[in-house]
Amino acid sequence: MQSFTRAIFILVALVGPACAPEDDLEFRTTLGGGGGSGGGTVFNTHALEKRRFSELTPAHEDSLGVALVDVELGDGAGVASFAVVDGALVVKDDRGEKREGAALVGSRWWVGNAFWLPQAPIEIAEVVEVDGVTHYVFVHQGDGGLVKNCVGATDGLVRVLSGVSLDEQTGDLTPSPATTFLACTNGAIGKAAAWGYYDLARALDDLEVFETAVRVVRADYCYDGESHTEAGVPLLVEDMWGVREPAAPGRPIEAVWGPHGLVCAGEPRQAGHGPIACDGVAVPACDGTLTKQVDAWFVTRLP
């Protein structure tokens, strides 16, 4: 079990101010080269100037990822610190006043790293409540004006997740108190959060619940980061905690998902996909008993 740690971020050493992606944009969680997300549903679609990134860390903790260098509020005030509280950004300005919600519209968040200069700002254009959860629309200056950071998303909504870091090569999620994850709702991370599994994982203090839910979204059958689906392929999902309503029991089972791998497999989600196998070994076929095992966290069915 991997536990969450409550994250509060202090800014130090401040310096002054599912849709098809663009052809020349590959989605990763940090800057740099490398392949895409296994050819299937991407983890996230957040990008700035065609440079993809999902995670912010304070400047003094930056290594190869993207660092938060400075924040300037819409009225020009600076920011001393910020935290993610109940899924919402809460900022303390340089006068000691707390800012949140609509007061953050117009704020500019300067990001960069050792390999990406000069630093560039992203801006909060809107704050939107969706099912009681705060979401943000981040934008940046593009060639033709302001561009939403979430590529391929009409609404451009971002949910802020605290204390989570993703290894996109493997799909592993690890606790990271100094990390703020900007999850676009049209990526797999954002979708799993919208389904309720980020909040469930926090309530259970077990990050593996959320990690497994992301694997479900992406049809990551072998828990190796490889996706076996595409955005828009329909799926029925149920879980042992009752977060989602049980699917029709007569529908074909795709798979039963446990914390460390598939419990069993049935009909693959993607048309034309062969029998589900990992490392050349076929996953056991599902029957009525396997779906009720104690480690059967999720059951997915075809519509």
C-alpha positions as CSV (number, residue, x, y, z in Angstrom):
1,M,0.0,0.0,0.0
2,Q,1.3,3.4,-0.9
3,S,0.0,6.3,1.3
4,F,-0.7,9.9,0.5
5,T,1.1,12.7,2.2
6,R,-0.6,16.0,2.6
7,A,1.2,18.5,0.5
8,I,1.8,22.2,1.2
9,F,4.1,24.0,-1.3
10,I,6.3,27.0,-0.4
11,L,7.8,29.0,-3.2
12,V,11.4,29.8,-2.7
13,A,14.2,31.4,-4.7
14,L,11.6,33.2,-6.8
15,V,12.7,34.9,-10.0
16,G,10.8,37.6,-11.8
17,P,8.0,37.1,-14.1
18,A,-10.6,11.3,-25.4
19,C,-9.5,13.4,-28.9
20,A,-6.7,13.1,-31.3
21,P,-3.6,15.2,-30.4
22,E,-1.7,17.4,-32.7
23,D,0.5,15.5,-35.1
24,D,3.8,16.9,-33.7
25,L,2.9,16.6,-30.0
26,E,3.7,13.5,-28.0
27,F,2.4,13.5,-24.4
28,R,4.8,12.8,-21.6
29,T,4.7,13.9,-17.9
30,T,8.0,15.8,-18.2
31,L,9.8,17.7,-20.9
32,G,12.1,15.7,-23.2
33,G,12.0,13.1,-25.9
34,G,10.6,9.6,-25.9
35,G,7.6,7.8,-27.2
36,G,4.0,8.3,-26.5
37,S,1.6,6.6,-24.2
38,G,1.6,3.1,-25.7
39,G,-0.4,4.1,-28.7
40,G,-3.6,4.2,-26.8
41,T,-5.4,6.5,-24.3
42,V,-2.9,9.1,-23.2
43,F,-2.3,9.7,-19.5
44,N,-2.7,13.4,-19.8
45,T,-3.1,16.1,-22.5
46,H,-1.7,19.1,-20.7
47,A,0.9,21.1,-22.7
48,L,2.5,24.5,-23.1
49,E,3.8,25.7,-26.4
50,K,3.7,22.1,-27.7
51,R,5.9,21.1,-24.7
52,R,4.0,18.5,-22.7
53,F,4.1,18.4,-18.9
54,S,1.7,17.4,-16.1
55,E,3.6,17.9,-12.9
56,L,4.7,21.0,-11.1
57,T,7.3,21.0,-8.3
58,P,8.7,24.0,-6.3
59,A,11.8,25.5,-8.0
60,H,14.2,24.3,-5.3
61,E,13.1,20.7,-5.8
62,D,13.3,20.7,-9.6
63,S,15.5,18.1,-11.3
64,L,14.5,17.0,-14.8
65,G,10.9,17.9,-14.5
66,V,9.0,21.2,-14.7
67,A,9.5,23.6,-11.8
68,L,7.1,26.3,-10.6
69,V,9.3,29.3,-10.6
70,D,7.0,32.2,-9.7
71,V,3.3,33.1,-9.3
72,E,1.7,36.5,-9.9
73,L,-1.9,37.2,-9.1
74,G,-4.2,39.1,-11.4
75,D,-3.9,42.3,-9.4
76,G,-0.1,42.1,-9.5
77,A,0.4,40.7,-6.0
78,G,3.0,38.1,-5.4
79,V,2.5,34.7,-3.8
80,A,4.3,33.5,-0.7
81,S,2.9,29.9,-0.7
82,F,0.0,27.8,-1.9
83,A,-1.6,24.5,-1.0
84,V,-4.1,22.2,-2.5
85,V,-7.0,21.9,-0.1
86,D,-9.9,19.6,-0.9
87,G,-8.9,19.7,-4.5
88,A,-8.7,23.4,-4.8
89,L,-5.8,25.8,-5.0
90,V,-5.5,28.1,-2.0
91,V,-2.9,30.8,-2.2
92,K,-1.4,33.1,0.4
93,D,-0.3,36.3,-1.2
94,D,2.7,38.4,-0.3
95,R,0.5,40.5,2.1
96,G,-0.6,37.4,4.0
97,E,-4.1,37.3,2.5
98,K,-5.7,34.1,1.4
99,R,-6.9,33.9,-2.3
100,E,-8.9,31.0,-3.8
101,G,-11.7,30.4,-6.3
102,A,-12.5,33.3,-8.6
103,A,-9.8,35.4,-7.0
104,L,-7.2,33.3,-8.8
105,V,-8.6,34.1,-12.3
106,G,-5.9,36.0,-14.2
107,S,-3.1,34.6,-12.0
108,R,0.0,33.7,-14.0
109,W,2.1,30.6,-13.0
110,W,5.6,30.8,-14.4
111,V,7.2,27.4,-15.1
112,G,10.4,26.1,-16.6
113,N,13.4,23.9,-16.0
114,A,17.1,23.7,-16.7
115,F,16.5,22.7,-20.3
116,W,13.7,25.0,-21.1
117,L,14.5,28.7,-21.2
118,P,13.1,31.2,-20.9
119,Q,10.5,30.5,-18.3
120,A,6.9,30.7,-19.6
121,P,3.6,31.5,-17.9
122,I,0.4,29.6,-17.8
123,E,-2.7,31.5,-16.7
124,I,-5.9,30.6,-14.9
125,A,-8.7,31.8,-17.2
126,E,-11.7,30.2,-15.4
127,V,-12.6,28.4,-12.2
128,V,-15.4,26.0,-12.7
129,E,-17.2,23.7,-10.2
130,V,-18.1,20.3,-11.6
131,D,-20.1,18.0,-9.4
132,G,-18.8,19.9,-6.4
133,V,-15.1,19.6,-7.4
134,T,-13.1,22.7,-8.4
135,H,-11.6,22.7,-11.9
136,Y,-9.5,25.2,-13.7
137,V,-9.0,26.3,-17.2
138,F,-5.3,27.0,-17.8
139,V,-4.3,28.9,-20.9
140,H,-1.1,30.2,-22.5
141,Q,-0.1,32.6,-25.3
142,G,0.0,30.8,-28.6
143,D,0.7,32.1,-32.1
144,G,-2.9,33.2,-32.6
145,G,-3.8,34.3,-29.1
146,L,-4.6,32.5,-25.9
147,V,-4.7,28.7,-26.2
148,K,-6.1,26.2,-23.7
149,N,-3.5,23.9,-22.2
150,C,-5.5,20.8,-22.5
151,V,-5.0,19.7,-26.1
152,G,-8.1,18.4,-27.9
153,A,-10.5,19.4,-25.1
154,T,-13.2,21.9,-25.9
155,D,-13.7,22.9,-22.3
156,G,-10.1,22.7,-21.3
157,L,-10.9,21.7,-17.7
158,V,-8.1,20.7,-15.3
159,R,-8.4,19.0,-12.0
160,V,-5.6,19.7,-9.6
161,L,-4.3,16.5,-7.8
162,S,-1.9,16.8,-4.9
163,G,0.9,14.5,-3.8
164,V,0.9,12.2,-6.9
165,S,3.7,11.6,-9.4
166,L,3.4,9.4,-12.5
167,D,6.0,7.2,-14.2
168,E,4.5,7.2,-17.7
169,Q,6.8,4.4,-18.9
170,T,5.3,1.9,-16.4
171,G,2.0,3.6,-15.3
172,D,3.2,3.5,-11.7
173,L,1.9,6.2,-9.4
174,T,3.9,7.2,-6.3
175,P,3.3,9.6,-3.4
176,S,5.1,12.9,-4.0
177,P,4.3,15.5,-1.4
178,A,6.0,18.3,-3.4
179,T,4.1,17.6,-6.6
180,T,1.0,19.2,-8.1
181,F,-0.5,17.2,-11.0
182,L,-2.5,19.1,-13.5
183,A,-4.9,16.5,-14.8
184,C,-6.9,17.4,-17.9
185,T,-10.3,15.8,-17.9
186,N,-9.8,14.3,-21.4
187,G,-6.8,12.3,-20.3
188,A,-6.8,8.9,-18.4
189,I,-5.7,10.4,-15.1
190,G,-8.4,13.0,-15.2
191,K,-11.0,10.5,-16.2
192,A,-10.2,8.1,-13.4
193,A,-10.4,11.1,-11.0
194,A,-13.7,12.1,-12.4
195,W,-15.1,8.6,-11.9
196,G,-14.3,9.1,-8.2
197,Y,-11.2,6.9,-7.7
198,Y,-8.8,9.6,-6.7
199,D,-11.1,10.7,-3.9
200,L,-11.6,7.0,-2.9
201,A,-7.8,6.4,-2.9
202,R,-7.3,9.4,-0.6
203,A,-10.1,8.2,1.7
204,L,-8.5,4.7,1.9
205,D,-5.0,6.2,2.0
206,D,-4.1,3.7,-0.7
207,L,-2.7,5.2,-3.9
208,E,-2.8,1.7,-5.6
209,V,-6.6,2.1,-5.9
210,F,-6.2,5.2,-8.1
211,E,-3.3,3.7,-10.1
212,T,-5.3,0.6,-10.9
213,A,-8.3,2.7,-12.0
214,V,-6.0,4.6,-14.4
215,R,-4.9,1.2,-15.8
216,V,-8.6,0.3,-16.2
217,V,-9.2,3.5,-18.2
218,R,-6.2,2.7,-20.5
219,A,-6.8,-1.0,-20.8
220,D,-3.3,-1.5,-19.4
221,Y,-3.8,-5.3,-19.1
222,C,-0.3,-6.2,-18.1
223,Y,0.2,-3.3,-15.7
224,D,3.3,-2.3,-17.7
225,G,2.2,1.1,-19.0
226,E,1.1,-0.2,-22.4
227,S,-2.4,0.8,-23.4
228,H,-4.7,-1.5,-25.5
229,T,-7.5,0.9,-26.3
230,E,-8.2,4.3,-27.9
231,A,-10.0,7.3,-26.7
232,G,-13.8,7.0,-27.1
233,V,-14.1,3.2,-26.9
234,P,-17.1,2.6,-24.6
235,L,-16.8,0.5,-21.4
236,L,-18.9,-0.5,-18.4
237,V,-17.0,-0.3,-15.0
238,E,-18.0,-1.5,-11.6
239,D,-15.9,-1.8,-8.4
240,M,-15.9,-3.5,-5.0
241,W,-16.5,-0.2,-3.2
242,G,-19.7,0.7,-4.9
243,V,-18.4,4.0,-6.3
244,R,-20.0,3.2,-9.7
245,E,-23.3,1.4,-10.2
246,P,-22.9,-2.3,-11.1
247,A,-23.0,-2.9,-14.9
248,A,-25.6,-5.2,-16.4
249,P,-24.5,-8.7,-15.3
250,G,-25.3,-10.2,-18.7
251,R,-22.8,-8.1,-20.6
252,P,-19.5,-9.8,-21.6
253,I,-16.7,-9.4,-19.1
254,E,-13.5,-7.7,-20.4
255,A,-11.4,-8.3,-17.3
256,V,-11.3,-8.5,-13.5
257,W,-8.6,-6.1,-12.2
258,G,-6.7,-6.7,-8.9
259,P,-4.1,-4.5,-7.2
260,H,-1.2,-6.3,-8.8
261,G,-2.5,-7.6,-12.1
262,L,-5.6,-9.0,-13.8
263,V,-7.4,-11.7,-11.9
264,C,-8.9,-13.0,-15.1
265,A,-9.7,-11.9,-18.6
266,G,-12.5,-12.3,-21.1
267,E,-13.3,-10.4,-24.3
268,P,-10.8,-7.6,-25.1
269,R,-12.1,-4.0,-25.3
270,Q,-10.6,-3.2,-28.7
271,A,-11.9,-4.9,-31.8
272,G,-9.3,-7.1,-33.4
273,H,-7.2,-7.5,-30.2
274,G,-6.2,-11.1,-29.7
275,P,-6.6,-13.0,-26.4
276,I,-5.3,-11.1,-23.4
277,A,-1.8,-12.4,-22.5
278,C,1.1,-11.0,-20.5
279,D,4.7,-12.1,-21.1
280,G,3.4,-14.6,-23.5
281,V,1.2,-16.3,-20.9
282,A,-2.6,-16.2,-21.3
283,V,-4.5,-14.6,-18.4
284,P,-6.9,-17.1,-16.9
285,A,-10.5,-16.9,-18.3
286,C,-13.1,-15.3,-16.1
287,D,-15.9,-17.3,-14.5
288,G,-18.4,-16.5,-11.8
289,T,-16.0,-17.3,-8.9
290,L,-13.1,-15.2,-10.0
291,T,-15.2,-12.0,-10.2
292,K,-16.0,-12.4,-6.4
293,Q,-12.4,-12.8,-5.2
294,V,-11.3,-10.4,-2.4
295,D,-8.7,-8.8,-4.7
296,A,-11.2,-8.3,-7.5
297,W,-11.1,-4.5,-7.3
298,F,-12.7,-3.7,-10.7
299,V,-14.8,-5.6,-13.2
300,T,-15.1,-4.2,-16.7
301,R,-17.7,-5.3,-19.2
302,L,-18.4,-4.5,-22.8
303,P,-21.5,-2.5,-23.5
